[in-house]
Amino acid sequence: MARPLRVTFPGAFYHVTTRGNERKAVFKSKRDRERFLEYLESATLRYDACIHTYCLMDNHYHLLLETPSGNLPQIMQHINGAYTTYFNVKRDRSGHLFQGRYKAILVDIDEYAKELSRYIHLNPVRADIVQTPEEYTWSSYRAFIGKQKPAKWLCRDFILGYFGSKVSSAQKGYQEFVNALVSEEYESPLEQVVSSTLLGSADFIAYIKDNFISAKEPDKELPALKELVPKASMQDIFKTVESAFPQDEALARNLKMYLCQKYTGKKLKDIGMQFSIGESGVSQSCRRVAQTIEKDKKLKKKIDRLEQQIYMSKMKT
């Protein structure tokens, strides 16, 4: 199974969701939900998590979560691991409770704090469980609008701060903001997620790519990484190879195919069109180059230098 790309740093915000295995219920009783909330509280105490909003459905949950210490994996291991142990012991079962790995989308919070909190709080309405979000007990919404006492660990102030400095007026403003879409069809803010990983403005996505993604090594198990890392252009590769091997046209041709396949993200068909050959021809040529490099240490060193040049040109794009 492909791994999700995790970008972690102090102060990061995430929309986190996890579904039950085979979409089965993970909360079967009031006590289950209460115990899960206890694990959210212990995550704030032990791992410095900041829970801004939450919603517990039957077979999944949503969190808007901040990580002041940049430790998302530890936080989620605690929450999901502790709850799974509780659930399994209580019901004399074993094995996975949640479906695969949790999904965590890194969020440009200045752009999406309000929209994501509304999306999370309207989950029970969209699922036709209740008609209004304040009817639903197992979300943070009632605490946001003053209908129930907020848990000490719930971080309401950040989002309510968008609606005023006075608590009562901020609560009223937030309630009006959420209720404006109770009966309306609207596009989920998650429709704008890039590569299943990032949600934010173009500047935010560029910042994350430049500072946390571009330098990562290619990894076949991280498809999101392949989509997000900058790609080298075929023209840059052609120029680099031609300057390094001006006297050996046959080797240069094969190296161009090999490096284009490795660094541009282009399909074999598109690469082949540049050389007037088919996909199988490109594949065979790349395989021969790889075998030659393995046997020829001198050539390997030269190719390593070429690849470093290509990497540097990629970083400038």
Order of alpha helices (4+ residues) and beta strands (2+ residues): beta-alpha-beta-beta-alpha-beta-alpha-alpha-alpha-alpha-alpha-beta-alpha-alpha-alpha-alpha-alpha-alpha-alpha
